[in-house]
């Protein structure tokens, strides 16, 4: 699974509507409304690199009110949930 973090600039007056439209897309797992240079951050998860082109410029960028995107592809994913599950293997509660 390939994860991309998409930083999104939007029309400020439509942030909630745009966030909902992005969150409704199949490959988008979460959308965060944030402070700073960007208005939204979307987590996109796809099976193939080519699928990123379909989702990000093909769908996200075409949503009315999306002004621009900046995409970062993750090399690895680290999470507290994964660490806790690894340490719990073989332990009886």
C-alpha positions, 0 to 999 in steps of 0.5 A, a space after each residue: 500500500 502506498 501512502 501519500 500526504 497531500 497538502 491542499 490550498 483551498 478557497 477559505 470560504 468553502 473549507 468544510 465542503 471541500 474537505 467533505 468532498 475529498 473525504 468522500 473519495 475512495 482512496 482518501 482515508 482522512 482529511 484534516 483541517 489545519 492551520 498554516 500555509 495549507 488549509 487541508 491535509 489528506 491521507 491518500 492510500 493506493 495500491 500502485 504509484 500510477 493510482 496517485 495520478 488518478 486520485 490527486 490531479 485526477 480527482 482532488 485537484 478538480 474539486 471546485 475550490 481546490 487551488 493547489 496541492 503539494 504531495 509527499 509520498 511516504 517511504 515507511 509508516 511508523 505508528 504507536 498502534 503498530 508498536 503496541 501490537 508488536 510488543 503484545 505478540 505472545 503475551 497472555 492477558 
